[in-house]
Amino acid sequence: MEKDSLKNLLLLPTEAQNRLEKASETNQQLSYCVENQTLIYQDLLQSSPDIEELEKNIDEVNKEIQNVSENLADAQGALLDILQHPKNGQNTVGPILEAILKNTMKSLQVVSLHAISNKRTFVQILDVMNIERQIFQIVGDLAERGLLKETDKEADERSEFIKQHTNKLFQFLNTINPQE
């Protein structure tokens, strides 16, 4: 019995060494796993867009859209007022404005119906930009023909607003879908 006890006692360091080697192997494998997962995590962080910046850009575009919508509503109200109360002795733009309003409403309906047919509760920003571009072009044409009275300063301000607004929208779209 003493021999067995002594033998067991002598085997303890060997068993401990074997367990240590096995634990070291397991530890090394876990270390590699953690290292690889850390690399994957860092890659994901670098490849995903900055959510806060994206939300900020979306909020800015939503505010711009709201401003354009309000301006469009104001302009539409003014145009309807002109249509309903034409002033004598001035160039009447009633038929022109009527056609513009009908065309704008038709464009808005097409965009809305397109969104509905795709079962979306929102419209594409490019569709809104297209309608906006049409309105800007019509206003410019009316001003050139003398049917819309504006000073050179007002024309320059309108032109500058269009450029800045369009640039902001394109910058926003580039943050959403950057070109490789």
C-alpha positions, 0 to 999 in steps of 0.5 A: 500500500505504501508503494501505491501511495508513493507511486501516486505521489510521484505521479502527481507532478506528471499529472499536474504538468499534463493538466497545465499543458492542456490548460495552456493549449485551451488558453492559447486557443481562447486567446486566438479566438478573442483576438480574431473576434476583436479584429472582426469587431473593429472591422465592423465598427469601421465599416458601419456608418456613424449612426449619429451623424446619419441621423443628424443628416436625416434630420437636416434633410427633413427640416429642409423638406419641411421648409420647402413644403412650407414655402411651396404651401405659401407660394401655392396660397399666393398663386391661388390668391392671384388666380382668384383675384386678378388685378386689372391692367397687369399681366395676368398669369392666371392660365399659366399659374393654373397649368403650373399648379395642375402639373405640380399636383399631378407630379405629387400624385404620381410620386404618392401613388408610386409610394403607395403601389410599393407599399411605402409610407414615404416617397423617394427624395429623388422624386421630391427633388425632381418636383422641386427642380421643376418648380424652380425651373418654372419660377425662373422661366416666369421671371425671364418672361417678365410674368414674375416681377423680381429684382436682380438681387431676388433672382440672385438669392433664388439662384443661390438658394437653389444651388445651396439646397441642391448641394445639401441634398447631394451631400446627404445622399452621398453620406447615405450611399458613398461612392467607392 
